[in-house]
């Protein structure tokens, strides 16, 4: 195409030049025509500069984050991820915090992120709630299981609002092993005579309970029984809530104090 344009230029010049002869004009033009400048080499994609200029990271943050993005050679994928995050209403400060915490989010598959957003919206979560969820667990958000995990928890807590409230206290629920940790804990609480409503109240006040090792949850129940509160009683949930995650020494000290103070 370039050669065709050059020939056309030469021919036009020859035909409309006067009074010089066509041959002399052609020779003069060919002798003075300079070759097209070479195309400059691609300087490459500067990840660190992109993190500072586009993502809002500080230079030290960008330097640290760039170490995890050595394979990133183009802004096309991160641009798409940033556009999706902006569409959720995340501020520039939120995006900077996300990228600093999880730089590989910029390399996430946009199709997976989009699918997760649609799945969460299908659960009844608003755009604002999805944005809050992303801020809580961006690493799990870029993975496919996030929607199925939340589908598991939603019936337990009853609504997206309650679920989000629990996740704000314990975001580890997003990555906890459901089959080996969460489900055995729920099954054990049912064995203790707690109904769905009591379990929801207990786990809302103590979200760590679900992601704690099952043997520790059983130890908490045994401690509750040692205080004289039997399983299946109306006070079992409140008593277990009172002793959970407290040392035996502290519980013993509180019991001694109550005995002394109220003569129980």
N, C-alpha and C positions, 0 to 999 in steps of 0.2 A: 504494500500500500504506500509506503514511504517513497519507493522508487517510482511508482506511478505519479505521485504528486510532484516529485522532482522533475520528471519528464514533462508533465503538464506545464510546470512553471517555466522550464527552459523553452518549450515550444511557444508559449504565449509571449515570452520576452523576445524571442526571435521574430515572430510575426509582426509585433507592434513596435519594434525598435527601428528607428530611422535616424540618419540616412545610411547607417552602416549596413553592410551586406549581411544576409542571414548566416553565412559561414563564419565571418569574423565575429559576429555577435555571439554565436554559439561557442566559439573557442574562448572568447573573453569570459563568458559566464561560467563555463566549466572550470576555467583556471582560477576563478575567484570564489567559487562556492565552497564554503567550509562544511566539513562533515558535522552531522548532528551530535550534540554533546552526549556523552555516555550517561546512561541512567545510573544515578547514585546507588550505591549498595545499601541494602536494608540495614539500618543500624541496630536492629533487634528491639525486643520489648523489654523496657526497664521496669521490672516488677516493683522494685523499691520506690521508684518515682511514682508509679501508678498508685501504690498504697497510700502515699502521702497526698498526691494531688486529687485523686478520685475518691479514695475511701476515707480520707480524713485522719489517717494515723499520724502520730508523731514520727520523726525520723528514727529514734531508737526503736519504737514499736514496729515500724516498717522493716527495719534491718532484721529484727528478730523474726517477724512473720515471713519475710522473703526466703528464709532458710527452709521453710516448709513448702515453698512454691517454686522450687527450682525447675520443675517441669513445665511451668506456665510460660508459653511463648507468644501469646496473643491476648489482647483485651476482650475478644469477642465473648468468651464464656463468662468471665467476671462481669462484663457489662450487662449480660442477660440476667445474672443472679442479682445484681444491684437493682436492676429495673423491677424485678419481682419483689424485692424487699421494699422498694419505694412504693410499689402498688399496694402493699399491706399497711402503708401509713407510717413506716418506721422513719424516725428522724435521722439526720446525718450523724448525730452523736450516737444513736442506737446502732447504726450500721458500723461505725468505727469501733464500737465496743464489741460487736459480734465478730468482726473480722480479726480484731486483735486477739480475741479469745479462741477463735477457731478459723485460722487463715484458709484452711482447706475448703471452707464453705464456698469460696470463690470458684472452686473447681468442681462443685457439685453438679450433678446432672439436672439441668433445668426441667426436664420432663418429670423427673422424680419429685422435685420441689413443687411443680405445678400440680402434679397428681395428689400430693399430700395436702396442698391447700384446698383442692376441690373436695377431697375426702373429709377434711375437717369441717369445711362449710356444710357438707352433707350431714354432719353430725349435729348441726345447729349452732356451730360456733361462728361468731361474727368476725369481721375482718380485724377488729381491734383485739379480740380474744386470741385469734390466730397469731397476731403480732406478738402478744404477750407470751404465748407459748414458745414462739421462736426465740425470744429473748431468754427464756428459762432453759431451753435445751436444744440449742442450734445443732449440736452434733448428731443427736438422734433425729432431728427434723430433716436432715439431709439423707436419712435412711428410709427405706420402704416400710419397715414395721411400725412406724410411729402411729399410723391411723388405726391399725388393728389393735395396738396396745391401748389406745384411748377408747376404742370400742369396748374393750374388756373392762376398763375402769368406770366408764360412764354409768352403767346400771347400778354399780355399787354406790356412787355418790349422788346420783339422781339428776344432775343437770350439768351443763358445761361450766356454769358459774362456780358451783361447788367443786367440781373437778379441778378447775384452774386455781381455786383457793388452796386446795390440798397440794397441788404441784408447786405452788409458790413456796410452800413450807418444806417440801421434799421432792425436788426434781429428779432424785435418783429413781423414783418410781418409773420413769420413762425408760430406764436402762436395766431395771431389776429383772432377774430371771423369773418369769411368771410361773413356769412349770415347777421349778425347784424351790422357789422361795415364797412368792406371793400367794399362789393357790394353796400350798400346804398350810400357810398361816391362816388363811380364810377358813379352810376346812377345820382346822383346830379350834378356831373361835366358835364355829358352829357346834362343835363337839362340847364346848363349854356351856352350851345352852343359849348362846346369844343369837337373836334374830337379825334379820337384815338391817332393820332400823338401828339396833344397838351397835352392830358392827360398823355401820356407816358413821355413827356418832363417835365411836371409839377411835376409828381410823382418821376421822376429820380432826379430832383433837390431838391425836398422836400419829401423824402420817408415817413416821419412821417405823411404826409397828409392822407395816406390810413388807417393808424391804429389809427387816431384821432377820437374821438367821432363825429358822424355826425352833431350834433347840433353846434359844434365848427367850423366845415368846413362851415356850412351855415352862421355862424357869420362872417367868413373871407370873404365870397362872398358878404355879405351885406356891409361890410366895404369897399370892393373894389368898389362897386356901389356908396357908399357915396362920393367917391372921383371923381365921374363923369364918371367912366368907366362902360359902360353898358354891360350886358351879351350878348354874341354873337359877340362882337366886336373883332377885331384882337389884341387888346391890353389887353383883359381881362385876359388871362393867365399870362402875364408878370406883370400886375398890382396886380393880386392875389398873385403871387409869392413874390412880394415886400412887401405886408402887412401881409402875413401869419406868425403866431406865434409872432407877435409884439403887444404890448399893444396899446390901443387907445391913451394914453398920448404920447407915443413915436412917433406914426404916426402923431399926431397933431403937435408935435414939429418940425418934419421934414417938414411938409407942410408949417408951418409958416416960417421956415428958407428959403425954396425955394421961397416963395412969397416975402420975404424981399430981398433976394439976387438977384433974377432975375426979380423982379417986376411983377411976374405972378399974 
